[in-house]
Amino acid sequence: QVHMVESGGGLVQAGGSLRLSCVASGHTISLYDMGWFRQAPGKEREFVAAIRRSGSTTYYADSVKGRFTISRDNAKNTVYLQMNSLKPEDTAVYCCAADREISSIYYRSSVYDYWGQGTQVTVSS
C-alpha cells in the first residue's frame, strides 16, 4: 500500500508558476511508475504527465508539453510537477498516482493502483 500526499497548489495569475510535490509513504516509489492527472469541475480526469520508475523517461499531454516538467527523487520518495506559463485552463485538482506495472498506456488512469487526494490549482486571468 502506497499513501501519497500532494502539496504546492494554490492561486496564481496567468503566466505564473507553481511546483507541486507528491510525497509517498508505506512503500518505496522506486518500484512504481508515477503520474500526474488533473480534473476540472464538470470535466473528466485527464492525464498530465508520467515518469518511469528510473526517471529516465517522461511523457506529457500535448496541452502541457513545453510548460510542465515531471521529475522524481526516489531517495526522498517524492515526485514533482513544475508548472510554468500557467493558463486559466490549467485550473483543476491535481492528483499523483502510482503504477506497479510497466504499462504502455501510462496516460490511462485505470492502470494506476494508488492515488493521492489531490491539490487545487487555480489560475486567474
N, C-alpha and C positions, 0 to 999 in steps of 0.2 A: 504494500500500500504506500502510495506517494501522496503526501499532503503538500499543496502548493499555495502560497500566498503572494498575490500581486500587490505592487505599490508603485507610486510615482505618477499616478493620474492626477488630473486637475483641470483647471480652466486656463486656457491660453488663447492669445489672439492669433488670428490667421498669420502664417509666416513664422510663427514661433516654434519652439522645440520642447519636447519632453522626453524623459528617459524612464521607461518602465522597467521594473525588476520583478522577477518571479523567483522567490526563494522556496526551495523544496526541502522537505524533511521526511524521515521514515525510510528512505532508500536513496542510494546514490543515483543522481541523474545521468551519470556516465554510461549507464546501461539503457538509456532512453533517447530516442529522437524527440525533439521538443518543438512545439509550435505555438504561435500566437494566432488567435482568432478574435473577431470583434462582432458585436451585434448592436445595431442601432434600433431605436424604437420603431416598431412596426415592420422591421425587416428581419430576414433570416440571418443566422450566424454565417459569417464569411471568413474564409482563410485570409490571413495577412502575411505570415512568414513562417518558415520552418528551418530547423538546423539539425543536421545529423549528429549522432552521439559523439563523434570525434571532433566535431566543429569544423570539419574540412569542407563541408558542402552546405550551402544555404539556398533557399528558394523564397521567392516573393510573388505576391499578387501583382498583376500589372499596375493596379491603381496606386501602389506604394513604392514600386521599383524606382530606385534612384533617390528616394526620400527617407526610407526607413532602413535600418540595419539591425539584424538579429545577431546576437553573439551569446556566448556562454562561458562560464568559468566553472568547470566541473569540480575544482577544488573547493569552491565556495557553494557548490550545489545551487547555482543561480543562473538564470537565463535573463538576457536583457533585450529590450527593444528600444533602440534610439530612433526617435521620430523627429525629423526636421521638415521645414517648409510645410507645416501643418495647414490643412484646409478645413473649412466648416464641415465638409462631407466626411472627414475623419472622425467626427463626433460619434462615440459609441462606448459601450462597455467592452474592455479588452481583457481577454482571458488567456492564460497559458495552459498548455496541455502536454501530456507525456504519453509517448507511444512505445510499448515494449518491443514491438516487432519492427523490422526494417520494411517499410511499405513504400511502394512506388506511388501510391495515391495519398501522399502526405497532406494534400490540400482538402481532404475529406475529414470532417470532424468525427465521423464514425470509426475511424481507425485508432483514435486516441483513447487511452484507457483511464487516464486520470486528468481531472480539471481543477483549476483554481476557481475562486468565487468571482474574480474579476475586479477591475478598477475602472472608474469612469474617466473618460477623456472628453472634454468639451472644448471645441474650438469656435471662438466667436469671430464674426466677420467684421 
